[in-house]
Amino acid sequence: MAWRIAMDATEATLSTSTSDDPLYQLPGLTGAFYLRPGGALAGFALRLPLPARHGEPQDLWWEAADLDRDGRAWLRFGQQEVCRAVSVLCAEIPGERPYEKIVLETAFSSWSLRLPGVPMLRPRRLTLRLFSELRTTESTPL
C-alpha cells in the first residue's frame, strides 16, 4: 500500500514554555515517515523551513530511527545538533477513507540549537510539535 503525507492536515509549531503563542508556525515540511509492516511508526526524516535570517533560508532537520527501541530523535540546525526524547502517537483511524494519525513532540533548550528569533539572554525550554496524517494514495482526492 502506498502512503503520502497529507499536507492539508499537517501542522508544525515551535513554542516556548513562557508563552501560549508559538514562536513559529512552520509553513510546511518535506521528508518521510517510516512505518513498520504492522503500521507502527519506525522513524522519520523531516526538513522544517524556518524564517530566513540574513537572506538565507534555514532548515531545522528532525530525524529518528528505531523509535520503538530508543524513543529519541535528533534535531539539527546548521552546525548545532541535539538528541532528545520524543513522544510519539501513531494511530490508525478507520473509516471510509482510513489514515494514520501522527503526533510528535520534543522539548529542548534554546541554547542547544541557537534558532533565529529566540532570545538568547536566558535559556528557554522550546517545544516542537507536529501533527500530521498519512493517507493512502487510493483514498486521496486529486
C-alpha positions in Angstrom: 0.0 0.0 0.0 1.3 3.5 -0.9 1.0 6.4 1.5 1.6 10.1 1.3 1.8 13.0 3.9 -1.5 14.9 3.9 -0.1 18.5 3.9 -3.6 19.9 4.4 -3.7 18.0 7.7 -0.2 18.8 8.8 0.9 21.5 11.2 4.2 22.1 13.0 4.8 24.6 15.8 7.7 25.7 17.8 6.9 27.4 21.2 8.4 28.4 24.5 7.3 27.5 28.0 6.9 31.2 28.7 4.2 32.0 26.1 1.0 30.5 24.8 1.7 31.8 21.4 4.0 29.8 19.2 7.3 31.4 18.1 6.8 29.8 14.7 4.0 28.0 12.9 6.2 26.3 10.3 4.9 26.8 6.8 5.4 23.2 5.7 7.8 20.3 5.7 9.4 17.8 3.4 10.6 14.4 4.2 9.3 11.0 5.1 7.8 8.8 7.8 8.8 5.2 8.1 6.2 2.7 9.1 6.7 -0.9 10.2 4.7 -3.6 8.3 2.1 -3.5 11.2 1.7 0.2 10.9 3.8 1.4 13.8 6.0 4.4 13.3 9.6 3.3 13.0 11.2 6.6 12.3 11.1 9.9 10.3 13.3 12.3 8.5 11.8 15.8 8.2 13.0 19.2 7.0 11.2 22.1 8.5 11.9 25.5 6.9 12.5 28.4 9.4 12.2 32.1 8.6 15.2 33.3 6.7 17.9 35.2 8.6 20.3 37.5 6.7 18.5 36.5 3.4 19.5 32.8 3.8 16.8 30.2 4.1 17.4 27.9 7.0 16.1 24.5 7.8 15.6 22.6 11.0 16.1 18.9 10.5 14.3 16.4 12.7 15.2 12.7 12.4 14.7 9.5 14.2 15.2 5.8 13.6 14.1 2.8 15.7 11.6 4.9 17.7 10.1 1.8 19.2 13.5 0.9 20.7 15.1 4.2 22.0 12.4 6.9 21.6 14.9 9.6 20.8 15.2 12.0 17.8 18.0 14.3 16.5 17.4 18.0 15.8 19.9 19.7 13.6 20.2 23.4 12.8 23.3 24.4 10.9 26.3 23.1 12.8 24.3 22.6 16.0 22.6 19.3 16.9 20.9 17.8 19.9 19.4 14.4 20.7 16.2 14.4 22.8 13.4 12.2 23.8 10.4 12.4 21.5 6.8 11.4 22.4 5.0 9.6 19.6 1.4 8.9 18.9 0.7 6.9 15.7 -2.8 5.6 15.4 -4.8 4.0 12.6 -8.1 5.9 12.0 -10.6 3.6 10.3 -13.4 4.7 8.1 -14.4 5.1 4.5 -11.0 6.8 3.9 -8.7 5.4 6.6 -5.5 7.2 7.5 -2.6 7.1 10.0 -2.6 10.0 12.6 0.8 11.0 13.7 1.6 13.4 16.6 5.3 14.0 17.6 6.6 16.3 20.4 10.0 17.0 21.8 11.5 19.6 24.1 15.0 21.1 24.2 16.9 24.2 25.4 17.0 27.3 23.3 20.8 27.4 23.8 21.3 23.9 22.2 20.4 25.0 18.6 20.5 28.8 18.6 17.4 29.2 16.4 16.6 32.5 14.8 14.0 34.6 16.6 14.7 33.1 20.0 16.1 35.5 22.6 19.5 34.1 23.8 19.8 36.0 27.1 18.4 33.2 29.2 17.9 29.6 28.1 14.3 28.7 27.4 12.6 25.4 27.0 11.4 25.1 23.5 8.8 22.6 22.4 8.5 21.3 18.8 5.1 19.7 17.9 4.0 18.1 14.7 0.5 16.9 13.8 0.1 15.0 10.5 -1.8 12.4 8.6 -0.6 9.7 6.3 -3.3 8.8 3.7 -3.3 6.0 1.2 -2.9 7.2 -2.3 -6.1 5.4 -3.1 -8.1 7.4 -0.6 -6.6 10.8 -1.5 -8.8 13.0 -3.6 -7.0 14.6 -6.6 
